[in-house]
Amino acid sequence: MTRVLVVDDEPQILRALRINLRVRGYEVDTAATGGQALEKAGHHPPDLVILDLGLPDLDGVEVIGGLRGWTTAPIIVLSGRADSTDKVEALDAGADDYVTKPFSMDELLARMRAAARRAAPAEETPQVRLGRLVVDLAAKRVISPDGTDIRLTPTEWHLLEVLLRHPGKLMSQRQLLAEVWGPGYADATGNLRLYMTQLRRKVEPDPARPRWLLTEPGMGYRYQPDGDEQRPGDGPQPVNASG
């Protein structure tokens, strides 16, 4: 059974998530402060963490840092902070995803399932399909339906490869810049936008309305595989609280 640690100082949020997750077969621990969260995680290591940033004792980013010191369990931030700076800071600290309150329970569950899949033991997936295109990660090729190669520059390929190897994961601009360009390019967001535009022109059916290489405004980018349950922001928003 998957153990989930829910950390939020709003009692109604804790109660709603505890009920909804237990009904779906999760084992749920709850904490109302950052200190409680770190203590409970130490005694009963979670398989996944749902974390609010606005806690009464510690900032959620500090809790992420404390958890990342010893566990790789997925961390999904669930917060009322909508500022892109807060989101990027949480992602750079080690969060795997970010959901803004008010939120849809269906969306949160979909993000949890996607995070759990990514955390499962890695299976080699040398080929990824983008519609009728085949991306051969081992051979570093993008193959069109007629069998010819779509030519990518080395930087375009590296950017595509990083995203495809993290399906469903929200990658911050800083993470992508460090991974693709190196540590000296943390502020080169113009480079990232340019290459993402070029890449979409080569692999997306409609580059203006991307199907797989999605932009998360103010945060970064996400490779959304076909068949994933829900795109960010889709669906109703019934659960509401600040924090």
N, C-alpha and C positions, 0 to 999 in steps of 0.2 A: 504494500500500500504506500502511495506517495505521501510523504509528510510535508506539509506546507506551513511555514511560519508567516502569520499575518501581523504586521506591525502598524498600528494606527492609534492615535489618541482620541478618535471619535468613537464612542461606544456603539453607535448605531451602525457604523461601517464594520466594526469588528463582528457585531452580531450578524449582520447580513451576509458577510463573507463566510463566517463560520457555518451558518446554516446551509448556504448554497453549496459550499465546497464539500461538506460532510454528506449531503444528499447525493453528491456525484462520486462518492467513494474515496475522498481524500481524508487523510488524517490531519487535523488542524490544531496547531498551537497558536496562541495569540499573545501579543504584548502591546502595552499602551505607551511604553517609553523605549528609548534607545538602549538604556541600561538593561531593562528586562529582556529586550530582544537579544542582545549579545549573550546574556546569561542563559536564556532558554536555548539558544542555538548551540552553546557550548555543551549543555547537558543532553540535548536531543537534536543532533545535527539534522537540519532540514534538507529535503531534496529540492525545495524551491522556496523563495522568499518573496512576499508581497510587502512593499515598504513605502510608507508615507515619509515625506521629507520634513514636514512641519511637526516635529516631536517636541515635547516640553523640556527635555533635558539635553539631548544631543541633536545636532542637525543630522538629517538622514544621510548626507554624504559621509559624515564621520562613521555612521553605522556601516555603510557600504565598505569603507576602508577597513573597519574592524573585521568584518566578515571575510573580505578578500584576503586578509592576512593568512587564512588557513582553509578556506573552502572555495570550491569552484561552482557551487550550487547556483543556478540561475537566480538573478535578482530582478524583479519587475517593480519599478517605481510606480506608485499609484498616488498622485498628488494633485492638489489644487493649484500648484504653482505652474502657470502657463508660460512664464518668461523663458525664452530660448536659452539664456545664460544658465538658469537652474537646470534645464534639461541636459545641456551639453556637459555641465560640471558633473552631474550624476552619471552620465554615460562614460565620461573619461575616468571617473573614480572606479568603474567596474560594473555598473548596472548593465543588464542585458536588454532592457526595454523600458519604455516610459509610457504610461497611460494617464491621461489628464482627467481629473474629476470635473463635472459629473461623467460617469462612465457607464457603458453597457456591460452587463454581466456576460453576455455572449461574447463580446469582444475580448474581455479579460480572460475568459476561459480559452478562447482561441489562442491568445498570446501565451497562455500557460502551456497549452499543448505544443505549440511551436518551440517554446523554450525547452520543454522536456525532451523533444525530439533532438534538438541540437546538443543537449547534454548527454544523450545516450552514447554508448561506445561507438566510436567512429567506424563507419564502413566506407571502404574506398568506393567513390562514385566518380569514375573517370569521365563519364559523359553526362551532360545535362542538356535537356531539350528546352529550347525557347521557341515554342510553336513548332514550325517546320525546320528550324535551325538546330543543329547539333553542335554543342560545345564540348570538344574533347580536351579535358583538362590535362590528361597525361601527355598527349601529343601537342598541346598548345595550338589547337586549330578550332576555327569556327567554320562549320561546313554548311553550305546552302543546300536547298532541296535537290538541285541538279548535280550535287557532288563536288562543286568547286569551292575553293576556300574564300572566305570573306577576310580581306586583309586588315589586320589591326596593327597599329604601332605597338612597340613594347610597352609603353605606358598605358595605352588603352587595354591591352591584354591583362596587364597586372591589375588594373582597376577592376576589370570584369571578373578575374579569377578570385580576388579577395571577396567580392560580393557574393559570388556563386558558392564559395566555400563556407559562407555563413548564411544559409537560407533562412529568411524570415527575421534575421537579427538586424536591429537598428544600429547602423555604424555611424558614429559622429564624424563630422568633417575632419576633426583633429586626428581621429583614429585612422581614417583613410589616407590623409596626407602623410602621416608618419609611416604607414605601412607601404604606400606606393612610392612616395617621393623621398622619404627619409626624415630624420629628426629636425633638420634645419628648415623645414617647409611648413611649420605649424600654422602660419598665417596666410599661406598661399591659396586662399579659397577661390580666387579667380581661376587658377590653374585647374582646380577640381571641377568647377562649373563648366569650363571649356571642354575638358576631356569627357565629362559625362554627357555633354551635348553631342560631341562627336561620336561617342560610343552608342548612344541611343539611335542616331541616324543610321548606324550600321546594323543594329540587331533588333530594333523595335519596329513593328509594323506601322505604328503611328507615333513618331518621336515626340509630337506635341502632347500626346496623351499616353504616356508609357504604361505598358502592361506589366512589366517585370522589374524594371529599374526605377523605383519610386523615390520621389523626394519627400523627406519629412521636413517641412518648413522650419527654418531656424535651428535644425538639429543635424541632419545628415541625410543618408540614403539607406535604402533597404532593397534587397533582392526578394521579391515576393513570388514564390513558385506558384505555378498553376495548381489549383486544387486546395490551396490554403483557405481556411474557412472564411476569413473576413479581412478586408483591407482596413488600415487605420482610419478611424473616423466614421466608418459605415455603421448603420444600424441605430436603434433608439438609444437614448441616454437616461435610463430610469434611476440610476443610483447617484445621489447627490450629497456631497459634503465638502467642506473646505479643509485645507490642511496642506 
